[in-house]
Amino acid sequence: MSTASTHDADGGLFAAVDIGASSGRVILGRISPDGGPARATLDVVHRFPNAVVQSDGGLHWDFDALFAQVLTGLAAAGKAAAERGGTITSIGIDTWAVDYGLVNKAGELTAQPYSYRDERSRAAVAVVHGKLDPARLYATTGLQFLQFNTLYQLATDPDLDGLQALLIPDLIAFLLTGVRRTEATNASTTGLFDAVAGEWASELFGPLGLPRDLFPPLIQPGESLGTLLPGIAERTGLSQDTKVVAVGSHDTASAVAAVPAEQENFAYISSGTWSLVGLELPHPVLTEASRAANFTNERGVDGTTRYLRNVGGLWLLSECQRTWAEGGYRPAIGELLDAAAALPPGGPLINPDDPAFIAPDNMPDRIRATVRNTGTVLPDDPAAIVRCILDSLAAGYARTIDDAERLAGVSADVVHIVGGGSQNALLCQLTAQATGKSVIAGPVEATALGNVLVQARAAGVATGGLAELRRIVGAGTHLSRYEPLPVKAPAN
């Protein structure tokens, strides 16, 4: 999307810091009617890589470098706004979930944050479950079991006295403003959040030996965190009065807020490094059947529940590409997808959620080994491996949507795919085939749009509930539609 260059002051300009597990970007967003229905327009003013690094015996994020990139991006956003004759109204931050940094009383980060891909929390699962029954945990938090959930990571930190845990977007916001808060949608991914009350589940902290003030107080999307510290304003060239506004700081919460749904009952797939697949509900589903199916209940914008399950994502494909590139094979992604689309259906499948695929390193060999363990052979052919990945993701999406509908007692009329995967026409068509439902693909930058829309509403530029915000997305986005194709009858 490209931001219009005239009348920017009419709609206000908003900086969205949007960081995923493999890359980040700072985006200048604008909401303006331009003489008609309100539309959202975006300009990416700064892109930067993000990757885990091996240090101190584990996988960490290079947070210092990440924050430096954020400041560079905010400076670029300020310059871009000035070129349009405007200024930045506010800043919103979203990132991936579960990871955190530990900050001491002086406000210093004690170490570079661990990545959820580190194996340290695997052994902590049994320790945590020995203190709190998993059924009790789920009945309170409604959180899907994943070995890297925040509470399992915290169980590996030996001494938390005098420290506070700040989730990654909250840590960035703290360094910008000096204000410590935990945004609610991301808090709901920690395993320490009460899914019904919408507050910290304080009764869980004691049994786990966690300080009750380990996390800062909660803040809701749309509430102001504060304004920029003087040093930050000087480094970025932004006004010290620039607000930092809480958005759906879990990137999936922002992405779902920007799903351009026209009907109440829809399924969504936020497709990127991971795939987040589920339904938007008015309340959590905390049944034992839901726990057995490993569904999560995470907080959405406006107090909604994102009822979903993590499914493996395009990490599988990007890691294969990285491995092939290291061996000197660097085909364009379009070439790979065309070759995969030419292969017949019915090939081997993997479980994209298998923990064996979480860590990096030679993904093609691991996929082929997994297939071999089922008694099937997957050729050492990039097209066949890509088709296996996409067929497996589509099958996982269909299975997850079926389960969500059954457990929630809701039938989805359509499937919306947002994020990077919405550009993958083969994945979208395979998903339509697997689910038997219409698939609407787009927007690609759903997370940034959701971020900007919540900021705009906080500034009074956009109004109304999620339905109104979604209409703004639909008005300014090209969407692609995929229908299930008729299944050919076998030849006699």
C-alpha positions in Angstrom: 0.0 0.0 0.0 1.2 3.5 -0.7 0.3 6.6 1.4 -1.3 9.5 -0.5 0.7 12.7 -0.4 -2.0 15.3 0.0 -4.2 16.3 3.0 -2.2 14.0 5.4 -3.0 16.3 8.3 -6.7 15.7 7.8 -6.4 12.0 8.9 -3.4 12.0 11.1 -0.2 10.0 10.7 0.7 7.0 12.8 3.9 5.0 13.2 3.5 1.2 13.5 6.4 -0.8 14.8 5.7 -4.3 13.6 8.3 -7.0 14.4 8.1 -10.6 13.6 10.4 -13.5 14.4 12.4 -13.1 11.2 12.0 -9.5 10.2 10.7 -6.1 11.3 9.4 -2.9 9.8 8.3 0.5 10.8 5.3 1.7 8.8 3.8 5.1 8.4 0.0 4.8 8.4 -2.8 7.2 7.6 -6.6 7.0 7.9 -8.4 9.5 5.7 -11.7 9.7 4.0 -10.3 11.5 0.9 -13.8 12.6 0.1 -15.3 9.2 0.5 -15.4 6.2 2.8 -12.5 6.1 5.3 -9.4 4.3 4.0 -6.2 3.1 5.5 -3.0 3.6 3.6 0.5 2.4 4.6 4.1 3.2 3.7 6.9 1.0 4.9 9.6 3.4 5.8 12.2 1.0 7.2 12.7 -2.7 7.0 15.2 -4.8 9.0 16.1 -8.4 9.7 15.5 -10.2 12.9 17.0 -13.5 13.8 18.0 -15.5 16.8 21.7 -15.6 17.7 23.7 -18.3 19.5 25.3 -16.8 22.6 25.9 -17.7 26.2 25.0 -21.3 25.6 21.5 -20.6 24.2 19.4 -18.9 21.5 18.8 -15.3 22.2 17.4 -12.2 20.5 19.9 -9.4 19.8 17.5 -6.9 21.5 20.0 -4.1 21.6 20.3 -4.2 17.8 16.6 -4.6 17.4 15.9 -1.5 19.5 18.4 0.5 17.5 16.5 -0.5 14.3 13.3 0.6 15.9 14.8 4.1 16.6 16.1 4.2 13.0 12.7 3.4 11.7 11.0 6.0 13.9 13.4 8.6 12.7 12.5 7.6 9.1 8.8 7.8 9.9 9.2 11.3 11.3 11.0 12.4 8.2 8.4 10.9 5.9 5.7 12.6 7.9 7.4 15.9 7.6 7.7 15.5 3.8 3.9 15.2 3.8 3.5 18.3 5.9 2.5 16.5 9.0 3.8 15.0 12.2 3.5 11.6 13.9 0.4 11.5 16.1 1.3 8.4 18.0 3.4 5.2 17.9 2.1 1.6 18.3 4.2 -1.5 18.8 3.4 -5.2 18.1 5.7 -8.2 18.0 5.6 -12.0 18.4 4.4 -13.3 21.8 5.7 -15.2 24.9 9.3 -13.9 25.0 10.4 -11.3 27.5 13.3 -9.4 28.9 14.2 -9.0 32.6 14.6 -5.5 33.9 16.0 -4.5 37.2 14.9 -1.6 39.5 17.2 0.8 37.7 15.4 0.0 34.4 18.4 -1.9 33.0 18.0 -5.0 30.9 19.9 -7.8 32.7 20.6 -9.9 29.6 19.6 -10.3 26.0 16.1 -12.0 26.0 16.0 -15.7 25.2 14.2 -16.9 22.1 11.2 -19.2 22.3 13.2 -21.5 19.9 15.7 -22.2 22.7 15.3 -25.7 24.2 15.7 -24.5 27.8 12.0 -24.6 28.7 11.4 -28.2 27.5 12.6 -29.6 30.9 10.6 -27.0 32.8 7.3 -28.3 31.6 7.3 -31.3 34.1 8.4 -29.0 36.9 5.5 -26.5 36.3 3.0 -29.3 35.9 4.2 -30.8 39.2 3.2 -27.6 40.9 0.0 -26.8 39.0 -2.2 -29.4 37.4 -2.5 -28.8 33.7 -6.3 -29.1 33.9 -6.4 -26.3 36.5 -4.0 -24.2 34.4 -6.3 -24.5 31.4 -9.5 -23.8 33.3 -8.0 -20.5 34.4 -5.9 -19.4 31.5 -7.4 -21.2 28.6 -3.9 -21.3 27.0 -2.8 -23.9 24.5 0.1 -26.1 25.7 3.3 -25.1 24.0 6.6 -25.9 25.6 7.8 -22.3 25.1 4.9 -20.6 26.8 6.1 -17.8 29.0 5.4 -19.6 32.3 7.6 -22.5 31.3 10.4 -20.1 30.3 10.1 -18.3 33.6 10.5 -21.6 35.5 14.1 -21.8 34.1 15.1 -18.3 35.5 16.7 -19.1 38.9 16.3 -15.7 40.6 13.6 -13.2 39.8 13.6 -11.2 43.0 13.8 -7.5 42.3 13.2 -8.0 38.6 10.3 -7.4 36.3 9.5 -9.3 33.1 8.6 -7.1 30.2 7.2 -8.9 27.1 9.1 -7.7 24.0 6.7 -5.0 22.8 6.3 -3.8 26.4 10.1 -3.7 26.7 10.3 -1.5 23.6 7.6 0.8 24.9 9.3 1.1 28.3 12.6 2.1 26.6 10.6 4.7 24.6 8.6 6.2 27.4 10.0 5.0 30.8 6.6 3.6 31.6 6.2 -0.1 32.5 2.9 -1.8 31.5 1.8 -5.1 30.1 -0.6 -4.9 27.2 -3.5 -7.3 27.7 -3.6 -9.2 24.4 0.1 -10.2 24.9 -0.4 -10.9 28.6 -3.0 -13.5 27.6 -0.2 -15.6 26.0 1.9 -15.9 29.1 -0.1 -18.7 30.8 -0.5 -16.4 33.8 -3.6 -14.5 32.7 -7.2 -15.2 33.7 -9.1 -15.7 30.5 -12.5 -14.9 32.0 -11.6 -12.0 34.4 -9.2 -10.4 31.9 -6.7 -9.9 34.8 -3.5 -11.5 36.0 -4.3 -14.9 37.5 -2.6 -13.9 40.8 -3.4 -17.3 42.4 -1.0 -19.0 40.0 2.1 -17.0 40.9 2.5 -18.3 44.5 2.6 -22.1 43.6 5.1 -21.4 40.8 7.3 -19.3 43.1 7.0 -16.2 41.0 6.9 -12.7 42.6 3.5 -11.2 42.4 4.8 -8.0 40.9 6.9 -9.9 38.3 4.8 -8.2 35.5 3.8 -4.6 35.4 0.1 -3.7 35.6 -2.1 -4.3 32.5 -3.0 -1.8 29.8 -5.7 -2.2 27.2 -5.4 -1.6 23.4 -6.2 2.1 22.7 -4.9 3.4 26.0 -1.9 5.8 26.1 1.3 4.6 27.7 2.9 8.0 27.8 5.1 10.2 25.7 8.7 9.9 24.5 11.6 10.3 26.8 13.8 13.4 26.0 16.7 11.2 24.8 14.5 9.2 22.5 12.9 12.3 21.1 16.4 13.7 20.4 17.6 10.5 18.7 14.6 10.1 16.5 13.9 13.8 15.8 10.3 13.3 16.9 8.4 15.6 19.3 8.7 14.7 22.9 4.9 15.0 23.1 4.5 12.1 20.7 2.3 9.5 22.3 3.0 5.8 22.5 -0.4 4.0 22.4 -1.0 0.4 23.4 -2.3 -1.6 20.4 -2.9 -5.3 20.1 0.7 -5.8 20.9 0.6 -9.5 20.2 1.0 -9.3 16.4 -1.9 -11.8 15.9 -4.2 -9.7 17.9 -3.5 -6.8 15.6 -3.8 -9.0 12.5 -7.2 -10.4 13.5 -8.4 -6.8 14.2 -7.7 -6.1 10.5 -9.4 -9.2 9.1 -11.8 -7.6 6.5 -14.7 -9.8 7.5 -18.2 -8.7 6.4 -20.0 -11.4 8.4 -19.9 -12.3 12.1 -19.0 -16.0 11.7 -15.6 -16.3 10.0 -12.5 -18.4 10.4 -9.1 -16.7 10.1 -5.6 -17.8 9.4 -2.8 -15.4 10.2 -0.2 -16.9 8.1 3.5 -16.1 8.5 6.4 -17.7 10.3 3.7 -19.5 12.3 0.1 -20.0 11.3 -2.6 -18.9 13.9 -5.8 -20.6 12.9 -9.2 -20.1 14.6 -12.3 -18.1 15.3 -13.2 -14.8 16.9 -15.6 -15.4 19.8 -17.2 -13.2 22.5 -16.1 -15.5 25.3 -13.4 -18.2 26.0 -14.0 -21.9 25.6 -12.5 -23.6 28.7 -13.9 -27.1 28.5 -11.9 -30.2 29.0 -12.5 -31.1 25.4 -11.0 -27.8 24.3 -7.9 -28.5 26.4 -7.6 -32.0 25.0 -7.7 -30.5 21.5 -4.9 -28.0 22.6 -6.8 -24.9 21.7 -5.9 -21.5 23.1 -8.1 -18.6 24.3 -6.2 -15.4 23.8 -7.4 -11.9 24.3 -8.3 -9.9 21.2 -8.9 -6.2 20.7 -12.1 -4.9 22.3 -12.2 -7.8 24.8 -12.9 -10.5 22.1 -11.4 -14.0 22.4 -9.1 -15.3 19.7 -10.0 -19.0 19.9 -7.2 -20.7 18.0 -4.5 -23.2 17.7 -0.9 -22.7 16.5 -0.1 -24.6 13.4 3.3 -24.8 11.7 3.8 -22.0 9.2 5.9 -20.7 6.4 9.0 -21.1 8.6 9.2 -24.6 7.1 9.4 -23.1 3.6 11.8 -20.3 4.5 14.2 -22.6 6.3 14.2 -24.9 3.3 15.0 -22.0 1.0 17.8 -21.0 3.4 19.3 -24.5 3.3 19.1 -24.8 -0.5 20.7 -21.3 -0.8 23.6 -22.5 1.3 24.1 -25.3 -1.1 24.0 -22.9 -4.1 20.4 -23.5 -5.2 18.5 -20.2 -5.2 15.3 -20.4 -7.3 12.7 -17.6 -7.1 9.8 -18.4 -4.9 7.4 -18.2 -7.8 9.4 -20.8 -9.7 9.3 -23.1 -6.7 5.5 -22.6 -6.3 4.8 -23.2 -10.0 6.7 -26.4 -9.9 5.0 -27.5 -6.8 1.5 -26.7 -8.2 2.3 -28.9 -11.3 2.6 -32.0 -9.1 -0.5 -34.2 -8.6 -2.4 -34.1 -5.3 -2.3 -36.9 -2.8 1.4 -36.7 -1.9 2.9 -37.4 1.5 2.0 -35.2 4.5 3.8 -34.2 7.6 2.6 -32.8 10.9 3.7 -29.1 10.6 3.3 -28.7 14.4 5.9 -31.4 15.2 8.4 -30.0 17.7 11.2 -31.4 15.5 10.6 -28.5 13.2 10.9 -25.7 15.8 14.7 -25.2 15.7 16.6 -24.1 12.6 19.1 -26.3 10.6 18.6 -28.4 7.4 14.8 -28.4 7.2 14.6 -30.4 3.9 16.4 -33.4 5.5 14.2 -33.2 8.6 11.0 -33.2 6.5 12.2 -36.1 4.4 13.2 -38.0 7.5 9.8 -37.4 9.0 8.1 -38.7 5.9 10.4 -41.7 5.8 9.4 -42.6 9.3 5.8 -43.0 8.1 7.0 -45.6 5.6 6.7 -43.2 2.6 9.4 -41.7 0.5 9.6 -38.0 -0.3 11.9 -37.3 -3.2 14.9 -35.1 -2.7 13.3 -32.6 -5.0 12.6 -29.0 -3.9 9.2 -28.9 -5.7 8.1 -32.1 -4.0 9.2 -30.8 -0.6 7.4 -27.5 -1.1 4.3 -29.3 -2.2 4.5 -31.5 0.9 4.8 -28.4 3.1 1.9 -26.6 1.6 -0.4 -29.7 1.4 0.4 -30.3 5.1 -0.3 -26.8 6.1 -3.6 -26.8 4.2 -4.6 -30.1 5.9 -3.6 -28.7 9.3 -5.7 -25.5 8.7 -8.7 -27.6 7.7 -8.4 -29.9 10.7 -8.0 -27.0 13.1 -11.0 -25.0 11.7 -13.2 -28.2 11.9 -12.1 -28.7 15.5 -12.7 -25.0 16.4 -16.2 -25.1 15.0 -17.1 -28.2 16.8 -15.7 -27.1 20.2 -17.1 -23.6 20.0 -20.5 -24.6 18.5 -20.0 -22.1 15.7 -20.0 -22.6 11.9 -17.7 -20.3 9.9 -19.0 -19.1 6.6 -15.7 -18.2 5.1 -11.9 -18.4 5.8 -9.8 -15.2 5.8 -6.1 -15.6 5.2 -4.0 -12.6 6.2 -0.3 -11.9 6.4 2.5 -13.2 4.2 0.7 -16.4 3.4 -2.1 -14.5 1.7 0.3 -13.9 -1.2 0.8 -17.6 -1.7 -1.8 -18.5 -4.3 -1.1 -22.2 -4.1 -1.5 -22.3 -0.3 -4.7 -20.3 -0.6 -6.2 -22.7 -3.2 -5.1 -25.8 -1.3 -6.7 -24.3 1.8 -10.0 -23.8 -0.1 -9.8 -27.4 -1.2 -9.0 -28.8 2.2 -11.7 -26.8 4.1 -14.4 -26.9 1.4 -14.9 -23.2 2.1 -14.4 -19.9 0.2 -11.0 -18.4 1.1 -10.5 -14.6 1.0 -6.8 -13.6 0.9 -5.5 -10.3 2.1 -4.4 -8.0 3.4 -0.7 -8.9 3.5 0.1 -6.2 6.1 -2.9 -7.0 8.3 -0.8 -6.7 11.5 0.4 -3.2 10.7 -3.2 -2.2 9.6 -4.6 -3.4 12.9 -1.9 -1.6 14.8 -2.6 1.7 12.9 -6.4 1.4 13.2 -6.3 1.0 17.0 -4.1 4.1 17.2 -6.4 6.0 14.8 -9.4 5.2 16.9 -7.6 6.3 20.1 -6.9 9.6 18.3 -10.5 10.0 17.2 -9.7 9.7 13.5 -11.4 6.3 13.2 -14.6 5.5 15.2 -16.7 2.6 16.0 -16.1 -1.1 16.9 -14.3 -3.8 15.1 -16.9 -4.1 12.4 -16.3 -0.4 11.4 -12.5 -0.8 11.6 -12.7 -3.8 9.3 -14.8 -1.9 6.8 -11.9 0.6 6.5 -9.6 -2.3 5.8 -11.9 -3.7 3.1 -12.4 -0.4 1.4 -8.7 0.1 0.9 -7.4 -3.5 0.2 -7.3 -5.6 -2.9 -8.6 -9.1 -1.8 -8.4 -12.3 -3.8 -11.0 -15.0 -3.5 -10.4 -18.8 -3.9 -13.2 -21.4 -4.2 -13.0 -25.2 -3.8 -12.6 -26.8 -7.2 -14.8 -29.7 -8.1 -13.2 -33.1 -7.4 -12.8 -35.1 -10.5 -14.3 -38.6 -10.5 -11.8 -41.4 -10.9 -11.6 -42.8 -14.5 -13.2 -46.1 -15.1 
